């Protein structure tokens, strides 16, 4: 797919993430958007080597057919 194509992505911010910024590019030439974890200040999380955490993003999206979304560390 062309790098200059524009696609529509439906985006819904969930109630528990009302004050969080949406996913955004935070550096020039970034390959993907940066996400903010939707854990509240009263729910701090520390990950040790090899541990995993199911972390809420605070939003849901609807991608068009032929596209995929990935979340990476």
N, C-alpha and C positions, 0 to 999 in steps of 0.2 A: 504494500500500500504506500502511496505517496506521502512523503513527509509534509507536504503542503496542504493536504486534504483537511477540511474542517468537518468534524462530526459533532452531533448533538448527544450529550450524555445527560440523562435525567438524574438529578441529585436531590436527595432529601436529607436534611439535617434532623437527627432524632432529638427528642426532648432532653435527654440527659447530656447532650453536647451543645446546648443552645449558645454557650459563650465561647466555644472553640472556633479557631479559624478553619476554614475549609482546606482540603488538600491543595497545595500550591507548589510551583517551582521556586526553589530558594537559592539557586545559583545558575549562573550563565552556562548553557550547554548541558544542563541536567537531563538525564535520560528519563526521569520519572518525577512524579509529584511526591512531596514529603507529607507524611501523615502525622497527626498529633493523637496521642493515646487519650481516650475519653474516660480515664480513671479519675475520680475526684481526689481532692487534696486529702480527704479522710481515708483513701484507699491506696496508700503508697505501695509500690512494688519494687522489689529488688530481685534481680535474676543473677544466679550464680552460674558458673560454667556448666553447660549441658542442660540447664533447666529451660522449661518452656512456660509461656504464659499466654492464655487466650485473652488478648487485649481488645476491648471494644474500640471501634474507630469513631462512633457517634454519627455515622451517616450510612445511607444505602444508595446505591447507584444502579442504573439500568443502562448497560452498554448495548450498542447496536449489534446485530448479527455480524460475525466475522471478527470481532474484537474480544480481547480478554483483559482481565485485570489481575495483577499480581501484587502481593504484599511480601516484601523482602526485608531482612534485618539491615 
